[in-house]
Amino acid sequence: MDNNRYCVIMAGGNGSRLWPASTTACPKQFMDIADTGRTSLRNTYDRFLSVIPQDNIIVVTVQKYRDLVMRDIPELKRENLLLEPYARDTGPCIAYAAYTLFRRNPEATMVVTPADHLIFDEDKFREAIDKAVEFVSENDVLMTLGITPTRPDPNFGYIQVTGGNAALQKAGAIKVKTFTEKPDVSLAKVFIDSGEFFWNSGIFVWTAGTIIKEMEKHMPEVTRVFGGWEHAIGTAMEDDFIGRAYTDCIKISIDYGVMEKTDKAWLYPAGFGWSDVGTWESLYTCIGEKDRNGNIYNTAKILTEDSRDVVVYSDTYDKLVAVKGLENYVVIDTGRALLICPKDDRKLKEFTARLSMPGFENYR
């Protein structure tokens, strides 16, 4: 296995759209939200063991989740756990990881992935990673894995490739034309009908050297606070250095900070089946055996009547949940909170945003 290959697993998100099952104390990456028998983080780590040397798998998370990471991956070496003082989105997270890997190995190729994705075909996934890594090792580009959209979902970013439909008939990587972050349903439908757009999976492949150069060019407000990293990262001064850097660091995604601006963006079409399981609606769409009325549930005790397309989730497996007269709803019951709301991502997001108000601190 190529020792220049590295994987960076980003595990610092708070998973707020899957509240109340996912909370700031234990977000979805540390849960078995997809009912696989393992947490999402553990699934992601195990998935990469077949394509990345174990010693080259890095996890980046915020300090408060350190113990949760080590619970799920007890064999992870301390030097392979990068702790952010605060969550600053994917831009600073990737900058920290890129500088770390470049110091360890200037020839490093990075595969960057969220910790909470669901992959349906592991063999095709490994094939896609291998081909993307091979391409970026020979070309000075920033690669993202693109997923063929199956529905006009407004929760995903969309990537248009150059060359139109003709380019899609060719196997291999395609140069990116445009990025559009989370369009409304009508525009997403136009994108899908055109046949030129992919979902942005949030899985990236590039060399550490290339992403550092592109961040310094397009995201100087972030790289500036990492000035002097060469003398701090990997030394006893690292924790203090990172603490100061993050105090002055803005919150910005790598998509907005770099990928939408660079001329080096390429896409590798991936057919391995994917979901970010980011919302209750996406969970309903991609997993779970539905009953004859389209309901899915994770509890052994369920009683339904005149209810259709409902998601029922309880953190107590043998608790009876009775639902009557609901359609397209979520019923989420935990020890701390009960949510009953229409299964509409936008409405749910607007509603649960009120949790930021005073008085709800213990329930977020």
C-alpha positions in Angstrom: 0.0 0.0 0.0 1.3 3.5 -1.0 2.8 5.2 2.1 2.3 8.6 0.5 -1.5 8.1 0.8 -3.3 9.7 3.8 -6.9 10.0 4.9 -8.2 12.9 6.9 -11.5 12.1 8.6 -13.4 15.3 9.7 -15.4 14.5 12.8 -16.1 17.9 14.4 -19.7 18.6 13.2 -22.6 18.9 15.6 -25.2 17.1 13.4 -27.9 19.6 14.4 -30.3 18.6 11.6 -30.8 15.2 13.2 -31.8 16.6 16.5 -32.9 15.4 19.1 -31.2 12.1 18.4 -28.0 13.9 17.5 -27.0 16.6 20.0 -24.0 18.8 20.7 -23.0 16.3 23.5 -23.0 13.3 21.1 -23.5 14.2 17.4 -24.4 11.8 14.7 -20.8 10.8 13.7 -20.6 9.1 17.1 -23.9 7.3 16.8 -25.2 4.3 14.9 -27.8 6.5 13.2 -28.0 4.2 10.1 -28.5 1.0 12.2 -25.3 -0.7 10.9 -24.0 -2.0 14.2 -21.2 0.5 14.4 -20.9 4.3 14.7 -20.6 6.4 11.6 -17.0 7.3 12.5 -16.0 3.7 13.1 -17.6 2.7 9.7 -15.6 5.5 8.0 -12.3 4.5 9.6 -12.8 0.8 8.8 -13.7 1.6 5.2 -10.4 3.4 4.6 -8.3 0.7 6.1 -8.4 -1.2 2.7 -7.0 1.8 0.7 -4.9 3.8 3.2 -2.2 2.5 5.6 -3.6 2.5 9.1 -0.8 4.8 10.4 -1.8 7.3 7.8 -5.4 7.8 8.8 -5.9 11.1 10.7 -9.0 12.2 12.6 -9.7 15.9 13.1 -12.3 16.9 15.7 -13.0 19.5 18.3 -11.4 19.0 21.8 -14.7 18.2 23.5 -15.1 15.1 21.3 -11.7 13.7 22.0 -13.0 10.9 24.3 -15.8 10.0 21.8 -13.2 9.5 19.1 -11.0 7.4 21.3 -14.0 5.3 22.4 -14.8 4.5 18.8 -11.2 4.1 17.6 -9.1 3.1 20.6 -6.2 2.0 18.4 -5.8 5.5 16.9 -2.4 7.0 17.7 -2.4 10.2 19.6 -0.4 12.0 16.9 -3.1 11.0 14.4 -5.8 12.8 16.4 -5.9 16.6 15.6 -7.9 18.6 18.1 -9.4 21.9 17.2 -10.2 24.3 20.0 -13.4 25.4 18.3 -15.4 24.3 15.3 -14.6 26.6 12.4 -16.1 24.6 9.5 -14.1 22.6 6.9 -11.7 25.4 5.7 -9.6 25.7 8.9 -10.0 22.0 9.6 -8.4 21.1 6.3 -5.7 23.7 6.6 -4.6 22.2 10.0 -4.6 18.7 8.5 -2.7 19.8 5.3 0.0 21.6 7.2 0.4 18.6 9.5 0.7 16.1 6.7 3.0 18.3 4.6 5.4 18.5 7.6 5.3 14.8 7.9 5.6 14.0 4.2 5.8 16.7 1.5 4.7 14.1 -1.0 1.5 13.3 0.8 -1.7 12.8 -1.1 -4.8 13.5 1.0 -8.2 11.9 0.9 -10.5 14.2 2.9 -13.8 12.8 4.1 -16.6 13.6 6.5 -17.0 11.0 9.3 -20.8 10.5 8.9 -21.4 9.4 5.3 -23.2 6.2 4.3 -21.6 4.2 1.4 -23.6 1.4 -0.2 -21.0 -0.3 -2.4 -17.6 -0.6 -0.7 -15.9 -2.2 -3.7 -16.9 0.7 -6.1 -15.9 3.1 -3.4 -12.4 1.7 -3.1 -12.1 1.8 -6.9 -13.1 5.4 -7.1 -10.6 6.4 -4.4 -7.8 4.5 -6.1 -8.5 6.2 -9.4 -8.9 9.6 -7.9 -5.6 9.3 -6.0 -3.8 8.1 -9.1 -5.1 11.1 -11.1 -4.1 13.8 -8.5 -0.7 12.2 -8.1 0.0 12.8 -11.8 -1.9 16.1 -12.2 -1.9 19.3 -10.2 -5.6 19.4 -9.4 -8.1 19.5 -6.6 -10.5 16.5 -7.0 -14.0 16.0 -5.6 -16.0 12.8 -5.9 -19.3 13.6 -7.6 -22.5 11.6 -7.1 -25.1 11.3 -9.8 -28.2 12.9 -8.3 -31.4 10.8 -7.9 -33.8 13.6 -6.8 -33.9 17.4 -6.7 -32.6 17.6 -3.2 -32.0 21.2 -1.9 -29.8 20.0 0.9 -26.8 19.2 -1.3 -24.3 21.2 -3.3 -24.4 20.7 -7.1 -21.3 20.6 -9.4 -21.6 21.3 -13.1 -18.9 19.7 -15.3 -17.4 21.0 -18.5 -18.2 19.4 -21.8 -21.8 18.6 -21.1 -23.3 15.2 -21.7 -20.4 14.3 -24.1 -18.0 14.5 -21.2 -20.1 12.2 -19.1 -19.8 9.4 -21.7 -16.0 9.2 -21.1 -14.6 7.3 -18.2 -12.5 9.2 -15.7 -12.1 12.7 -14.3 -13.8 15.7 -15.7 -12.9 19.4 -15.2 -15.4 21.3 -13.1 -17.3 24.3 -14.6 -19.5 25.6 -11.7 -20.4 25.0 -8.1 -23.9 25.8 -6.7 -24.5 25.4 -3.0 -27.9 24.1 -1.9 -30.3 25.5 -4.7 -34.0 25.4 -4.2 -36.0 22.4 -5.5 -37.0 24.0 -8.8 -33.4 24.9 -9.7 -32.1 21.5 -8.5 -34.6 19.9 -10.9 -33.3 22.0 -13.8 -29.8 20.9 -12.9 -30.8 17.2 -12.9 -32.7 17.5 -16.2 -29.6 19.0 -17.9 -27.6 15.9 -17.1 -24.5 18.0 -16.5 -24.6 18.2 -12.7 -23.5 16.0 -9.8 -24.0 16.1 -6.1 -21.0 17.3 -4.2 -20.1 14.4 -1.9 -17.8 16.4 0.3 -15.1 13.8 -0.3 -11.9 15.4 -1.7 -8.6 14.1 -3.0 -5.5 16.3 -3.5 -1.8 16.5 -2.6 -1.0 18.4 0.6 1.2 20.8 -1.4 -1.5 21.7 -3.9 -4.2 22.4 -1.4 -1.8 24.5 0.7 -1.0 26.6 -2.4 -4.6 27.0 -3.3 -5.6 27.9 0.2 -2.9 30.5 0.5 -4.1 32.0 -2.9 -7.9 31.9 -2.3 -8.3 31.7 1.5 -5.5 33.9 2.9 -7.7 35.0 5.8 -7.3 31.4 7.1 -3.8 30.6 6.1 -2.6 33.9 7.6 -3.4 32.8 11.1 -1.3 29.6 10.5 1.8 31.7 9.8 4.8 30.0 11.4 3.2 26.5 11.3 6.5 25.1 10.1 8.1 25.7 13.5 5.1 24.7 15.7 3.1 21.8 14.2 4.5 18.5 15.3 6.4 20.0 18.2 5.6 20.7 21.9 4.4 24.1 20.9 1.6 22.8 18.7 -1.3 23.0 21.1 -0.6 26.6 22.1 0.0 27.6 18.4 -3.3 26.0 17.3 -5.2 27.6 20.2 -4.0 31.1 19.1 -4.6 30.4 15.4 -8.2 29.3 16.0 -9.0 32.2 18.2 -8.4 34.6 15.3 -9.7 32.2 12.6 -12.9 32.9 10.6 -15.5 30.2 10.0 -15.5 29.1 6.4 -16.0 26.0 4.3 -13.4 24.7 1.9 -16.1 24.7 -0.8 -16.7 28.4 -0.5 -13.2 29.4 0.4 -11.3 27.4 -2.3 -13.3 25.0 -4.5 -15.7 27.7 -5.9 -12.7 30.0 -6.8 -9.9 27.7 -8.0 -9.2 26.9 -11.6 -7.9 23.5 -10.5 -11.2 21.9 -9.6 -11.9 18.5 -11.1 -14.6 15.9 -10.5 -14.4 12.1 -10.5 -17.9 10.6 -11.1 -18.5 8.0 -8.4 -21.2 5.3 -8.6 -20.8 3.7 -5.2 -24.1 4.8 -3.7 -23.9 7.6 -1.1 -25.8 9.6 1.4 -24.6 12.1 4.0 -27.6 11.0 6.2 -27.8 14.7 7.2 -31.5 15.0 7.8 -34.4 12.9 8.9 -35.8 13.2 5.3 -32.5 11.9 3.8 -32.5 9.1 6.3 -36.0 8.2 5.3 -35.0 8.3 1.6 -31.9 6.1 1.7 -32.2 3.5 4.5 -34.6 1.5 6.4 -37.2 -1.2 5.5 -40.5 0.5 5.1 -43.8 -1.1 6.1 -46.7 -1.2 3.6 -47.6 2.4 4.4 -44.1 3.7 3.9 -43.3 4.1 7.5 -39.8 3.4 9.0 -38.9 2.9 12.6 -36.1 1.6 14.7 -38.2 0.4 17.7 -39.4 -3.1 18.3 -42.8 -1.8 19.7 -44.7 0.2 17.1 -48.5 0.8 16.7 -49.6 2.8 13.7 -53.0 3.6 12.2 -53.9 5.9 9.3 -50.2 7.0 9.1 -48.0 7.1 6.0 -44.4 8.0 5.3 -43.5 8.6 8.9 -40.1 8.2 10.5 -40.3 6.9 14.1 -37.1 6.9 16.1 -36.7 6.0 19.8 -33.5 5.5 21.8 -35.3 3.0 23.9 -35.6 -0.1 21.8 -38.5 -1.8 23.6 -40.5 1.4 24.2 -44.0 1.3 22.6 -44.6 4.2 20.2 -48.2 4.7 19.0 -48.8 6.9 16.0 -52.2 7.7 14.4 -53.3 10.0 11.7 -49.9 11.4 10.7 -48.5 11.7 7.1 -44.9 12.8 6.2 -44.0 13.4 9.9 -41.0 12.5 12.1 -41.6 11.3 15.6 -38.2 11.3 17.4 -38.2 10.3 21.1 -35.1 10.4 23.3 -34.6 10.5 27.0 -34.2 14.3 26.9 -36.6 15.4 24.2 -39.5 14.5 22.0 -39.9 15.9 18.4 -43.1 15.7 16.4 -42.8 17.7 13.2 -43.5 17.5 9.4 -40.8 15.6 7.6 -39.7 18.6 5.6 -36.1 19.6 6.0 -36.5 23.3 5.6 -39.5 23.5 8.0 -37.6 21.3 10.5 -34.5 23.5 10.3 -36.5 26.7 10.8 -38.3 25.1 13.8 -35.3 23.6 15.6 -33.3 26.9 15.1 -35.3 28.1 18.0 -33.2 25.8 20.3 -30.5 28.5 20.2 -32.8 30.7 22.4 -32.0 30.9 26.1 -33.6 28.2 28.2 -32.8 25.3 25.8 -29.1 24.9 26.6 -29.5 21.5 28.2 -31.4 20.1 25.2 -29.3 21.1 22.2 
